Amino acid sequence: MRVRSEYIVEFSGLKNGSHNYEWSLGDAFFDGFNRDGFQNTKLAVQARMDKDETMLVFHLSLNGTLQFECDRCLSPFNYMLQGNKALVFKLNGTENKEEDEDLFVLESAAYQLDMAPHLNDLVQVALPMKRLCQMNEGQSMECDPEMLSKLKTYSASQDESVDIDPRWESLKQLKSDEN
Ligand SMILES: [Zn+2]
């Protein structure tokens, strides 16, 4: 995957202490990641990184909106997404590795970090399992009744087509030939 410079933190030249970052994530950010059925993404991540000789600690705060399709009636609605996470990167390790979900080791030669995969993780964890009109940001929405009845008709006709499965038809034919 292409590395995008705006999500790179070059930490080696930074003084010990706190450093602030802000990243915007639009639809294009998720190219190369799994966007999982959302669009019109307007997310921002505020970050404070505390640096000392031994580690980098990131405090990430996610905020913004994105658009889902309702699971029931397929209408688009806006959803407010929020999330928080702390990430620790230990410095001066012998290799780059993930020790735990939120704990990483960086080899001593490392001088920069690509935050994009970590920002993607932050978003993925915050996504809701169920997506319904009632979750519309600000004002709850009702499902589109016309669409619901169309979908009901559609799924009913799908059931009918199971009954006229051609294999079943030929089996019935076979049975009647036997008699
Ligand atoms: Zn709906």
Residues whose N, C-alpha, C, O or C-beta is under 5 A from the ligand:
A	BS01	ZN	C70 R72 C73 L74 S75 C133 E142 C143 D144
